[in-house]
Amino acid sequence: MVEHRMVDVNGIRLHVAEQGSGPLVVLLHGFPESWHSWHRQFGPLAEAGYRVVAPDQRGYGSSDHPEDVDAYSIFHLVGDVVGLIRALGEEKAYVVGHDWGAPVAWHTALLRPDMVRGVAGLSVPPPTRPKEPPLVTMEERFGGRFYWNYFNRPGVADAEFARDTRTTLRKFFYSASGDAARSGEVKQPLVDPDKGWLDSMPDPEVLPEWFSEADLDALTESFSRGFTGALNWYRNLDRNWELTAPWQGARVTTPALYMYGDRDVVPAFPGTPELIRKLPALMPNLWRDPVELAGCGHWTQQERPEEVTSTLIEFFRACA
């Protein structure tokens, strides 16, 4: 059974869900999610002999939501993972992340390889520091319409998403899923800054089979305090670029796994398909070639829970 508690970490309190015993596995969610996005992995991973822990990351759910935008830098986020591993009485962990959780997982392995048995990223590939700040780059490439730039406008997306939290989340989860992308065409996530994003998203009459009304209930409750903390992660993109200058050209050297859906918009971001093709050459300990899940959209571990979980278990055992 999944148990819940609060843990003091890195100067804040994190809500964590936990099940099982054995080597520690830390599961890091993305946007706009919570620990619940991993609920289908808990039982199988615990039964396979692992201690599974998924936090609500800072700014999400029942965890603390620092007010200062600067409190959401990549160093803070990695510090939370390092502090969590220590607070759980462990020295090392398998670290797995999806969406925004993936950069946190990758950077944990990059900055603290001594604490990472193996790292897995879903949707977002390992970091390569670009020549220019990402928000500046996307502002120029898409005329300010890329969703990162929309999120960077103080209070704007916060207000749009909070008007009807349940509808916001229902639209997000359907529109980025493999179900909505049946045509196979993956479009860049562009937003009219004057109209907002939600009006352009389809609103399904029936949820996909993998995403129940109960899942939507849990997610809606987790955003009862609004979206600002979660959006503050995006508002640090250029700051993260500045902070990680010392790691320009550095590579993740711990055993690594990358999985993504072929209908996910993130692997289609500018420059990302080329990066994915180069990963086997860039990462000395990449376990297998990148794993592509046919017909899968952005919500990797929720849309394909059995495939993701079984692949993770196989990867963990290969790392042991």
N, C-alpha and C positions, 0 to 999 in steps of 0.2 A: 504494500500500500504506500502511496506517495504521502510523505509527511512534509509539513510546512513550518518554517521558523524564520526568525530574523537573525542576521549575523552582522556584527560590527566589522567593517572593512574599509580601510583607506580613508578614515575620517567620516564615513557615512554608514547608514544601515541598509543592508540589502535583504529583501525577501527572497528566500530560496525554497525550492521544492527538491525533495531528496527521496531516493529509494535504493535499496540494495546494499551489498557489501562487496569489497574487493577493490581492485585498482580504480582510482577515481577518474570519472569522466565528467567534464564540465561542458554543458551545452549552452551556447550563447545565441539568443534570439536576435531578430532584426526589427525593422520598422514596417508597419506599425503592429508590433506583436507583443508577446509576453512569454513567461516561462511555459505557458500552456501550449505554445506552438510545438513543443516537444513531447506532448503527453502520450503520443503513440509509441514513442521510443522508450519510455520509462520501464514498462513491464518486461519487454524482450531483452533490453540491455541488463536489467537487474537479474533476470533469469539466466543470462549468459555469464554471470559472475562479476558484474561491475557495480561500483557505487556511483549512482547517477545523480548529479546535482545540476539544476537549471535555475539560475537567478532571474528575477526581474532586474535587468540592468539599470544603472542609475538613470533617473528621469522617467522610469516606466513603473506601472503597476503600484504595488505596495512598498517598493523601495523608495529611498529618499530622492527628492527632486531638487537639487541645488538650484538656487535662483540665478547665480552668476553664469553667463554663457560660457565663460572661460573654464568653467569646471567640467566641461565635457570634451576636453582634448583627448587625443589618442593615448597620451601618457596617463591621464586619469583612468581611462577605460581599461588599459592594460594593468594599471596599478590595482584596479578592483579585482581582476582575475588573479593576479599574484597574491593579493591579500586574502582572497577567498580560499585559495588552495592552502595557504598557511593557516587560516582560521579553522579550516576543516581538519587540521592536524596532519596534513599530507606534505610531502616534499615535491611530488611530481603529479602530473595528470595528463590524460588525453584531453585535448581541447578542441571542441568542435563548434563552428559558428556558421550561421546562415544569414544572408543579407548583410546588414551592418555588423552582425556578430562575427562574420567571416573576417573582415579586416582586423577586428579585435583579436581573434584567434591567431591570424597570421602574424600580427605584430607581437603578440605574446611569445610566439615561437621565435620570432626574429630577435627580440630584445632579451628574452630570458629562456634560451634553449635548454639551460640546465634544469628547468622546471617542466619541460614538455616532453612526454613520452612519444607523442605523435600528434599531428595537427591535421584537421580536416576542415575544408571550407566548402560550403554549398552556395551556389549561385555566383558569388564574388570571388574571382581568382586571386592568387597571391599578389601582394603589392609590388608595383614597380613605380618608383617616384618619377613623375613626369618632369619635363624641363620647366614648365610654367605652372602656377597655382591653378588647381582644378576649377574653382569658381570663375576665375578670370578667363580661363580657356573656354569654358562652356558658354559664358556670357558672350564672348566674341563669336563662337561658332554658330550659336543658335539665336543670337539677337536677344538674349535675356529670357528666352522661353523654355530653356531646359529646367526641369523640375527642381534641381538643386538651387538654381538662382531664385526661383519662386519661393522655396522654403527659406531662403536667406533673408527675405524681407521681414523685418521684425513685426510680429503680431498678425500678419496677413493670413498665412496658411493656418495658423493657430486658431483664428476666429472661424475661418471657413469650415474646418474639420470638426470643431466643437459645437456647431449649430445643431447637428443631429448626429451624434457619435455613432449610433448603430448603423445608420444609413451610410455614413462615411466609410466605416469598416467593411460593410457588405459590398459596397462598390469597389473598394480597393482590392479585396480578396478575389472577387470575381474577375475584375478587369485584368488583373495580372496573372490569372490562372491559365493553364493549358486549355481549359474549357472555352474560354473567351477567344483564344487564339487559334481556333480550329482551322482557319484558312492557311495557317503556316506563316503568315506575314507578321513580322515583329516590327513595330513602329517605335521610333524614339519617343520617350515620355516628355512631350512638350506641353506647356501650359500657357494659355492666354492670361497674362498677369492681371488684366482688368476684369476678366470673367471668372477666374479661379479654375480649379482642376475638376471638381466633382461633376459639373454639368456635362463634361465630355465623356464621363465614364458610364458604361452601361449598368443598369440596375436590374439584376436577375429576378424573375418572378419566383424561381425555385433555386435554392442553393445547390452547388455541386455536391455529389455524394460524399466526398471526402471532408466537407465542411458543413457541420450540422448547425441547427439553431442553437443547440447547447454550446457549441464552440463559439458562436457569435455572441451569445450571452456572456460567456467568460471573458471574451476579449473586450466587449463593451464595458463591462465592469472595471477592467484593468485600466481603462482610459477615463475613469470618472474624474480624475484630476486634470484632464486636458491633455493637449499634445505638445505643449511648449518644451518640456524636458526632452522629449524624443526629437523634436525638430532642432534643438540646440546642438545635437550631434552634427547635423549638416552645416550649421553655422560655424563650425570649427574646421571645415575642409581646408581652407587656405592656411589657417593657423597650423594645422597638422602638417601641411606641406613644408612650412617653415621649420617646425620643430624636428622633423625627421631628416633634415639636411645631412646630419652626420652618417646616415645610413644609405646615402645615395649609392646605388649599385650593389648594395648588400642583398644576399639571397637567404631564404629560409633553408636551413640545412638539416633540420629534424625530419624524420619520416613524415611524409605528407600525402594527403589525398584531396583531390578536387572533383566535385560532382556538380552537374548543372543540367537543367532541362533544355531541350532543344526549342521550346516555345517561350523561354524566359527572355525578357527584354534586356536584362543586365548583361549577359554575355554578348549581346549585340551592340553595346555601347561603342562609340568610336574608339578604334584601336584595340578593343578587347578580343575580337576573334583572332587577330594576329598574335596577341599575347598568348591565348590559349594554345595555339598551334606550337608556340615556342617553349611551352612549359617543360616538356621532357628534357630539353637541352639546358634550360635555365635552372632547374631544380635537381640537384644531385641525388636526392633521396625521395623523389616523387614515386609513390607506389602505384604502378601501372600508369597508363596514359590517362588523361582526364576522362572521367566517366560521364557520358552523355545519356540522359534519360529521355527516351522517345515519348513525345506527346505531353511532356511535363512542362508546366509553366514555372512561375517564380517561386511558389511555395513548396519547395522541393521535398522536405521531410513530411509535409502534410499531404501533398498530392501523391507521393510514392513512398508511403511509410515502410512497407515491407522491404522494398528494394534498398532504400537508404539504410535501414537498420541492419539488414544482413550484410551489406557492404561495409558498414562501420565495424561490425563485429569481426569480419574477416580481416580488416585492416588492423584493428587493435591486436588481434592474435598474431598477425605478421610482425608487429612491432615488439611483441613481448620477448 
